[in-house]
């Protein structure tokens, strides 16, 4: 099939397709100096995430992860693929010899088990993660200890937004 050549500046005039959700656009998400701190959901001590998208029908989420400590963050296995773009700082997995540094992209395949470390000297690490499926937190032998998925992330965000006065329904803007 040949691509059509009509490039006229005329918006689509037909009816919307059935069951297509609204677009989701967040302006200035990479402007870390002017971010609303209330949008960062505490996950553990010195670790927060900022939700960008919770897709409940396809089982994935996109968020910014911010870490303000060095050391081991977690050991986990992926149930689905993960895409990561490092925006600030650096991190790596003990099981691999590569480093994710500012401006880098990493693909993590389903089934990969690794231990995330933020090295000494990194005051703040921020990475955009697109996570499909779940993180399965494991012990050093791979035995499951906890699970995190789009639904547990929504619950954390709902609780946080309620606690700080934005209301539990504030999370709905991120759900598609």
QUIDANOR-V880797 format. One record per pair of residues at least 12 apart in sequence whose ideal C-beta (glycine too) atoms are under 10 Angstrom apart, sorted by the first residue. I is the first residue (numbers start at 0). J is the second residue. Records with the same first field share a line. If there is no record, write none. Layout:
BEGIN
I = J + J
END
This chain:
BEGIN
18 = 56
20 = 54 + 56 + 174 + 175
21 = 172 + 175
22 = 175
23 = 51 + 52 + 53 + 54 + 61 + 172 + 173 + 174 + 175
25 = 38 + 49 + 50 + 51 + 52 + 172 + 173
28 = 49 + 51 + 63 + 86 + 127
29 = 63 + 86 + 87 + 125 + 127
31 = 49 + 63 + 65 + 86 + 87 + 123 + 125
34 = 49 + 63 + 65
35 = 49 + 165
36 = 49 + 163
37 = 159 + 160 + 163 + 164 + 165 + 169
38 = 50 + 51 + 63 + 156 + 159 + 160 + 163 + 165 + 169 + 173
39 = 62 + 63 + 64 + 65 + 159
40 = 62 + 65 + 152 + 155 + 156 + 157 + 158 + 159 + 160 + 163 + 170
41 = 155 + 158 + 159 + 162
42 = 62 + 64 + 65 + 66 + 72 + 73 + 147 + 152 + 155 + 159
43 = 66 + 68 + 72 + 73
44 = 67 + 68
45 = 65 + 66 + 67 + 68 + 69 + 70 + 72 + 117 + 123
46 = 64 + 65 + 66 + 67 + 68 + 72 + 73 + 117 + 124
47 = 62 + 63 + 64 + 65 + 66 + 67 + 125 + 159
48 = 60 + 62 + 63 + 64 + 65 + 66 + 128 + 152 + 155 + 156 + 159
49 = 62 + 63 + 64 + 65 + 125 + 127 + 156 + 173
50 = 62 + 63 + 149 + 152 + 153 + 155 + 156 + 159 + 160 + 170 + 172 + 173 + 174
51 = 63 + 127 + 128 + 129 + 173
52 = 129 + 149 + 173 + 174 + 175
53 = 149 + 150 + 152 + 153 + 156 + 170 + 171 + 172 + 173 + 174 + 175
54 = 129 + 131 + 149 + 173 + 174 + 175
55 = 148 + 149 + 150 + 153 + 174 + 175
56 = 149 + 174 + 175
57 = 79 + 131 + 132 + 149 + 175
58 = 78 + 79 + 130 + 131 + 132 + 133 + 148 + 149 + 150
59 = 79 + 80 + 81 + 82 + 129 + 130 + 131 + 132 + 133 + 148 + 149
60 = 128 + 129 + 130 + 131 + 147 + 148 + 149 + 150 + 151 + 152 + 153 + 156 + 173 + 174
61 = 82 + 127 + 128 + 129 + 130 + 131 + 149 + 173
62 = 126 + 127 + 128 + 129 + 130 + 152 + 156 + 173
63 = 84 + 86 + 87 + 125 + 126 + 127 + 128
64 = 83 + 85 + 86 + 90 + 115 + 124 + 125 + 126 + 127 + 128 + 130
65 = 86 + 87 + 88 + 123 + 124 + 125 + 126
66 = 87 + 88 + 90 + 115 + 117 + 121 + 122 + 123 + 124 + 125 + 126
67 = 88 + 117 + 121 + 122 + 123 + 124 + 125
68 = 117 + 121 + 122 + 123 + 124
69 = 88 + 90 + 116 + 117 + 118 + 119 + 120 + 121 + 122 + 124
70 = 115 + 116 + 117 + 118 + 119
71 = 93 + 114 + 115 + 116 + 117
72 = 90 + 114 + 115 + 116 + 117 + 124
73 = 113 + 114 + 115 + 116 + 134 + 136 + 137 + 144 + 145 + 147
74 = 92 + 93 + 94 + 112 + 113 + 114 + 115 + 116 + 134 + 135 + 136 + 137 + 138 + 139 + 141 + 144
75 = 92 + 107 + 111 + 112 + 113 + 114 + 115 + 133 + 134 + 135 + 136 + 137 + 143 + 144 + 145 + 146 + 147
76 = 109 + 110 + 111 + 112 + 113 + 132 + 133 + 134 + 135 + 136 + 137 + 141 + 143
77 = 107 + 108 + 109 + 110 + 111 + 112 + 113 + 130 + 131 + 132 + 133 + 134 + 135
78 = 109 + 110 + 130 + 131 + 132 + 133 + 134 + 135 + 146 + 148
79 = 107 + 108 + 109 + 110 + 130 + 131 + 132 + 133 + 134 + 148
80 = 106 + 107 + 108 + 109 + 110 + 111 + 129 + 130 + 131 + 132
81 = 105 + 106 + 107 + 108 + 109 + 111 + 128 + 129 + 130 + 131 + 132 + 134
82 = 104 + 105 + 106 + 107 + 127 + 128 + 129 + 130 + 131
83 = 99 + 103 + 104 + 105 + 106 + 107 + 126 + 127 + 128 + 129 + 130
84 = 99 + 101 + 102 + 103 + 104 + 105 + 125 + 126 + 127 + 128 + 129
85 = 98 + 99 + 100 + 101 + 102 + 103 + 104 + 105 + 124 + 125 + 126 + 127 + 128
86 = 101 + 102 + 103 + 124 + 125 + 126 + 127
87 = 100 + 101 + 102 + 121 + 122 + 123 + 124 + 125 + 126
88 = 100 + 101 + 117 + 118 + 120 + 121 + 122 + 123 + 124 + 125 + 126
89 = 101 + 103 + 116 + 117 + 118 + 120 + 121 + 124 + 126
90 = 103 + 105 + 115 + 116 + 117 + 118 + 121 + 124 + 126
91 = 105 + 113 + 114 + 115 + 116 + 117 + 118
92 = 105 + 107 + 111 + 112 + 113 + 114 + 115 + 116
93 = 113 + 114 + 115 + 116
94 = 111 + 112 + 113 + 114
95 = 107 + 111 + 113 + 114
98 = 118
99 = 115 + 124 + 126
100 = 121 + 124
101 = 124 + 125 + 126
103 = 126
104 = 127
105 = 126 + 128
106 = 129
107 = 128 + 130
109 = 131 + 132
112 = 135 + 137 + 139 + 141
113 = 137
114 = 137 + 139
130 = 147 + 148 + 149 + 152
131 = 148 + 149
132 = 146 + 148 + 149
133 = 145 + 146 + 147 + 148 + 149 + 150 + 151
134 = 146 + 147 + 148 + 151 + 152
135 = 147 + 148
149 = 174
152 = 170 + 173
153 = 170 + 171 + 173 + 174
154 = 167 + 170
155 = 170
156 = 169 + 170 + 173 + 174
157 = 169 + 170 + 171
158 = 170
160 = 173
END
